[in-house]
Structure formats: C-alpha cells, structure tokens
Amino acid sequence: MDLGLDGKRAFVSGSTGGIGFAIARGLAREGAAVIVNGRTEAAVDTAIRRIRDETGAPAHGIAADLGSAAGVEVAVARLGTVDILVNNLGIFEPKPFLEIPDEDWSRFFEINVMSGIRLSRALLPGMVDRDWGRILFISSESGLNIPVEMVHYGMTKTAQLAVSRGLAETVAGTGVTVNAVLPGPTRSEGVGAFVASLARDQGKSTDEVEAEFFHTARPSSLLRRFAEVDEVANMAVYLCGTGASATNGAALRVDGGVVRSIA
C-alpha cells in the first residue's frame, strides 16, 4: 500500500529510541521527510544515523527538552512546515500512590501531556491552512486500565485521549485528522531495562519475569508477551497516511488484547 507520504514533513517527539524511533523510521521508509527529537545532540545524531543506515532515507533532528514551554519554543522556531506531528514523548515510573509528591504529578503532566498540547497548538494552524495534516498522540492502554503501580502515568495517558478527541472536534470538516494510539506493554529500551533490573533483583531470567508480568499484572493480554516497537509503529505510520483520512477522533488500540472492552 502506498501511504502517500512522499514529501510530507513529519516531526516525532521523543524519537531517539523506543516506539518513537520506530515510528520515525517507519515514516522515513514511506518517503516522509522525518525530523527526530531528543534532549541531547548526541542522541539525536545517533538516531539520524540509524534511520539513514537502516532506510537509506535522509533524516534530520532537533535537540530540545520538550517537557517545558521553553523547549517547545526552541523546537517550533526550527521546525518550519510540518505536515505530520506525532506526540510520542512520555515518561513512566512505578511508584505507590501515597509516595507520589506534587512535583511528580506536575512533571508527568508537563512532559506527557503539555508537550503534545504545546506542539499541536503551534503546528495545527498551518495544517488547517494547507487543508491537510496528521496529529497523533501516543497514549497507552494504561489510559483506560489505570495501573495501580503508577496512577500518575495512567492519569496522563487518559488526559491525552481527552485532548486528542477534543482537538479532532476542532478540525471537523478539514483535511486534518487527530487520533490517539494506545500501545499495550511494549518492549522498548526503557521497559527492557526495567525487566532486566527486576530479573537481577529477583534472581530470575528475563523470560521468567515477562511471563510472571503477564500472569499477574496483565492477565487479560491475548498476546501474552511484550509487543515489539515496530508492531506499534505500523499502526501509527498507517494513520499518518493519505488512506487513513476517514479515521479521525479515534483511539486505536495496539494493546495485545489487554483491554477487554470491544468498544
């Protein structure tokens, strides 16, 4: 399928690794002019080289901390025209609810939610003027099934769903679409490191820890394993294409069946 992305400019926040990098690489393979983002020049340069080496396509990058208004301003000033915005930047951290201070709630909201709000606010007008654009929010099944071990993270993922749907309502009747993607447990670098750390602490193999996770923490999973980042990226890249024009205001799950609801 030709997704019609040749010549489209795409910016993916938080894309030097994990799902964000997989999305950026997938968009580059489809012909989009991709701009990756990370906090450091070194990380951005490495991601650019990887995309060029693995796809043969050119890529560019902007080093900026998008977890602050100032960082978003830096990025927007350098971006120019953007046809596709993927709000992927996000952090997670297991912590009991009673041990989460106000500062953590604010930090998670600034990074996971406000980064996407600020970028969308800056880039949406140009998309509307050109009557074509794609905005994606990379949310999580945790936005529907709030994880008891990190309520603050789940809160931000639910907020992204609200923002995505509300933003889609504001562009009704235009060539711009706004959607959310809800990955389930995914084998990103961060998750891999977390599982490896648990395995060391518990004296188990990573396979044993993964099996136990799906037995106890996500027993409703139909996949019964961590999704690979490319499995999530495939959905995101499709939604960015011209053929996805009738998919708007949606929350699409790539959760391995963790969420039991069919709606």
C-alpha positions in Angstrom: 0.0 0.0 0.0 1.3 3.4 -0.9 0.6 5.7 2.1 1.1 8.8 0.0 3.8 10.2 2.4 6.4 11.3 -0.2 7.4 14.8 0.5 5.4 15.1 3.8 7.4 16.6 6.7 7.0 14.7 9.9 8.1 15.6 13.4 8.1 12.8 16.1 8.8 14.0 19.6 10.9 11.8 21.9 12.1 9.7 19.0 15.7 8.8 19.6 14.6 5.3 20.9 11.7 3.0 21.6 8.3 3.5 19.9 9.1 7.0 18.8 12.2 5.9 16.9 10.3 3.0 15.3 7.6 5.4 14.1 10.2 7.9 12.7 12.0 5.0 10.9 8.7 3.7 9.6 7.7 7.2 8.3 11.1 7.6 6.6 10.7 4.2 4.9 7.4 5.5 3.4 9.1 8.6 2.0 8.3 11.2 4.6 11.0 13.8 5.5 11.5 12.9 9.1 12.7 15.1 12.0 13.6 13.3 15.1 13.8 14.7 18.6 15.6 14.1 21.8 17.1 16.0 24.7 20.8 15.8 23.6 22.6 16.4 20.3 24.4 13.1 20.7 21.2 11.1 21.0 19.6 12.9 18.1 22.7 12.4 15.9 22.7 8.7 16.6 19.0 8.4 15.7 19.6 10.2 12.5 22.5 7.9 11.5 20.4 4.9 12.3 17.5 6.0 10.2 19.8 6.8 7.3 21.7 3.5 7.6 18.5 1.3 8.0 16.3 3.0 5.5 18.5 4.8 3.0 16.3 7.9 3.6 17.5 11.3 4.8 16.6 12.4 8.3 17.0 15.5 10.4 16.8 16.2 14.1 16.2 18.8 16.7 17.7 18.5 20.2 15.3 20.1 22.7 13.7 19.3 26.0 10.0 19.4 25.1 9.0 18.9 28.7 9.0 22.6 29.1 7.4 25.6 27.3 10.8 27.0 26.6 12.0 23.7 25.0 8.9 23.6 22.7 9.5 27.2 21.7 13.1 26.2 20.6 11.8 23.3 18.6 9.0 25.2 16.9 11.3 28.0 15.9 13.4 25.5 14.0 10.7 23.2 12.6 9.2 25.2 9.7 6.4 23.5 7.9 5.2 20.3 9.5 2.5 18.0 7.9 2.6 15.2 10.5 3.1 15.6 14.2 3.5 12.5 16.4 3.3 13.4 20.1 5.2 10.4 21.4 7.3 12.0 24.2 6.5 10.4 27.6 7.9 9.1 30.8 6.8 6.4 33.2 7.9 5.3 36.7 6.3 2.8 39.0 5.6 4.4 42.4 2.9 3.8 45.1 0.2 6.4 45.0 0.9 7.6 48.6 4.6 8.2 47.7 3.9 10.4 44.6 4.6 14.0 45.6 3.0 17.0 43.9 6.3 17.6 41.9 6.0 14.2 40.2 2.3 14.8 39.2 3.3 18.2 37.7 6.4 16.7 36.0 4.5 13.8 34.4 1.7 16.2 33.2 4.2 18.7 31.7 6.1 16.0 29.8 3.4 13.6 28.8 0.5 15.9 28.2 1.6 19.6 27.8 4.4 18.8 25.3 1.7 17.5 22.9 -0.6 20.3 23.7 2.0 23.0 23.0 3.3 21.4 19.8 -0.2 20.9 18.5 -1.2 24.4 19.3 1.8 25.7 17.4 1.6 23.4 14.3 -2.1 22.9 13.8 -2.9 26.3 12.2 -0.5 25.6 9.4 -2.1 22.2 8.8 -5.6 23.8 8.7 -4.4 26.5 6.3 -3.0 23.8 3.9 -6.1 21.6 4.5 -4.0 18.6 5.2 -2.3 17.3 8.3 -2.0 14.4 10.8 -1.6 14.7 14.5 -1.2 11.6 16.7 -1.0 11.2 20.4 0.8 8.1 21.6 -1.3 7.2 24.6 -1.5 3.8 26.3 -3.8 1.1 27.4 -3.0 2.5 30.8 -5.2 5.4 29.9 -8.2 3.0 30.2 -6.8 0.5 32.7 -5.2 2.8 35.2 -2.2 0.9 36.6 -2.3 0.8 40.4 1.5 0.9 40.4 1.7 4.2 38.6 -1.5 6.2 38.8 0.2 9.4 37.8 1.3 7.9 34.5 -2.2 6.5 33.8 -3.7 9.9 34.5 -1.6 11.5 31.8 -2.5 8.8 29.3 -6.2 9.4 29.9 -5.6 13.1 29.5 -4.1 12.5 26.1 -7.2 10.7 25.0 -9.3 13.7 26.0 -7.1 16.2 24.3 -6.9 14.1 21.1 -10.6 13.7 20.8 -11.3 17.4 21.6 -8.7 18.5 19.1 -10.3 16.4 16.4 -13.6 18.1 17.1 -12.0 21.5 16.4 -10.8 20.4 12.9 -14.1 18.8 11.8 -14.6 19.1 8.1 -11.0 19.8 7.2 -8.3 17.6 5.8 -6.6 17.3 9.2 -7.1 14.3 11.4 -6.3 13.8 15.0 -6.1 10.3 16.6 -4.6 8.5 19.5 -2.8 5.2 19.5 -2.9 3.0 22.7 0.0 0.6 22.9 0.0 -2.2 25.4 3.1 -3.4 27.2 5.9 -2.9 24.6 9.5 -3.9 24.6 11.1 -0.5 24.4 14.6 0.2 25.7 13.1 1.5 28.9 10.9 -1.4 29.5 13.7 -3.8 28.6 16.0 -2.2 31.2 13.2 -2.3 33.8 12.5 -6.0 33.2 16.3 -6.8 33.3 16.6 -4.9 36.6 13.7 -6.9 38.1 15.2 -10.1 36.9 18.5 -9.3 38.6 16.8 -8.3 41.8 14.7 -11.4 41.9 17.4 -13.8 40.7 15.2 -14.8 37.7 15.6 -14.8 33.9 14.0 -12.0 31.9 11.7 -14.6 30.3 10.5 -15.7 33.7 9.9 -12.1 34.7 8.0 -11.4 31.5 5.8 -14.5 31.9 5.1 -13.6 35.5 4.2 -10.0 34.5 1.5 -11.2 32.1 0.3 -13.8 34.5 -0.2 -11.3 37.4 -0.2 -7.7 36.1 -1.7 -8.0 32.7 -3.6 -11.4 32.8 -6.1 -10.2 30.1 -3.4 -10.0 27.5 -4.2 -12.1 24.5 -0.7 -11.6 23.1 0.9 -12.9 26.3 4.2 -11.1 25.5 5.5 -7.6 25.1 4.7 -6.1 21.7 7.7 -5.1 19.6 8.1 -1.4 18.9 7.6 -1.9 15.1 4.2 -3.6 15.8 3.0 -0.3 17.4 4.7 1.8 14.8 2.9 0.1 12.0 -0.4 1.4 13.2 0.9 4.9 13.8 2.5 5.1 10.3 -0.7 3.9 8.6 -2.7 6.6 10.5 -0.3 9.2 9.1 -1.0 8.2 5.5 -3.5 9.7 3.0 -5.5 6.5 3.1 -6.5 7.0 6.7 -8.4 10.2 6.0 -11.7 8.7 7.4 -10.1 7.8 10.7 -10.5 10.8 12.9 -11.1 11.4 16.6 -10.3 7.7 17.2 -8.4 5.9 19.9 -6.9 2.8 18.3 -5.5 0.1 20.5 -2.3 -1.9 19.8 -2.5 -3.4 23.2 -2.3 -7.1 22.5 -5.9 -7.5 23.8 -5.2 -6.3 27.3 -8.3 -4.1 27.2 -11.3 -6.4 27.4 -13.9 -3.9 26.1 -14.8 -4.3 22.4 -15.7 -0.6 22.1 
